[in-house]
Amino acid sequence: MYKYYFDGRKIRFYPLAVVYGEKIYGAQDEAAAERFKARLRRIYEERSQSNETEGNEFEAEVIELDMPAVEQLEKIEARTFDDAREAMAFAESVLSGEEKPTQEEINARVMLELAKLKAGVLNV
């Protein structure tokens, strides 16, 4: 399982995650994971005092997440994005092996084809 986020103009991967119930929270390192667990425990204890979670025990675990293959990681990290949605779509396509061109690549291909047509060179 991969867990990643859009950080300004790049995609970053979380190496660790805290799993609490059905939720998975990404963490950069052990210290961040322990802070998540402590925060979740405080929330759990506050809820249990108000009887919202009677009879349940607090269970959160830290797990290591998969990291992409070197080639995938290089492709993803080599690119910068202006839009989070485009960045996440690109990451998903690379990770699934169904890499789709970005709008910039499509535009570049169209411009190249137009330049070839204008120059009268068709099958180059």
Solvent accessible surface area in square Angstrom, and as a share of the most:
residue,aa,sasa,rsa
1,M,109,0.49
2,Y,77,0.29
3,K,65,0.28
4,Y,38,0.14
5,Y,61,0.23
6,F,48,0.20
7,D,69,0.36
8,G,57,0.55
9,R,128,0.47
10,K,51,0.21
11,I,0,0.00
12,R,90,0.33
13,F,16,0.07
14,Y,43,0.16
15,P,48,0.30
16,L,18,0.09
17,A,0,0.00
18,V,0,0.00
19,V,34,0.20
20,Y,53,0.20
21,G,61,0.59
22,E,171,0.77
23,K,124,0.52
24,I,56,0.28
25,Y,60,0.23
26,G,9,0.09
27,A,1,0.01
28,Q,85,0.38
29,D,71,0.37
30,E,104,0.47
31,A,55,0.43
32,A,14,0.11
33,A,0,0.00
34,E,87,0.39
35,R,141,0.52
36,F,54,0.22
37,K,48,0.20
38,A,44,0.34
39,R,116,0.42
40,L,17,0.08
41,R,111,0.41
42,R,135,0.49
43,I,68,0.34
44,Y,29,0.11
45,E,78,0.35
46,E,114,0.51
47,R,117,0.43
48,S,39,0.25
49,Q,150,0.67
50,S,67,0.43
51,N,100,0.51
52,E,122,0.55
53,T,28,0.16
54,E,126,0.56
55,G,86,0.83
56,N,94,0.48
57,E,143,0.64
58,F,28,0.12
59,E,127,0.57
60,A,19,0.14
61,E,101,0.45
62,V,44,0.25
63,I,51,0.26
64,E,149,0.67
65,L,14,0.07
66,D,77,0.40
67,M,91,0.41
68,P,10,0.06
69,A,52,0.40
70,V,103,0.59
71,E,114,0.51
72,Q,41,0.18
73,L,43,0.21
74,E,109,0.49
75,K,101,0.43
76,I,0,0.00
77,E,74,0.33
78,A,86,0.67
79,R,55,0.20
80,T,63,0.36
81,F,5,0.02
82,D,115,0.59
83,D,63,0.33
84,A,48,0.37
85,R,196,0.72
86,E,60,0.27
87,A,0,0.00
88,M,58,0.26
89,A,62,0.48
90,F,9,0.04
91,A,0,0.00
92,E,96,0.43
93,S,6,0.04
94,V,7,0.04
95,L,27,0.13
96,S,71,0.46
97,G,62,0.60
98,E,115,0.51
99,E,77,0.34
100,K,130,0.55
101,P,57,0.36
102,T,10,0.06
103,Q,109,0.48
104,E,124,0.56
105,E,52,0.23
106,I,70,0.36
107,N,75,0.38
108,A,60,0.47
109,R,145,0.53
110,V,78,0.45
111,M,125,0.56
112,L,101,0.50
113,E,91,0.41
114,L,85,0.42
115,A,55,0.43
116,K,41,0.17
117,L,103,0.51
118,K,179,0.76
119,A,74,0.58
120,G,61,0.58
121,V,61,0.35
122,L,119,0.59
123,N,155,0.79
124,V,126,0.73
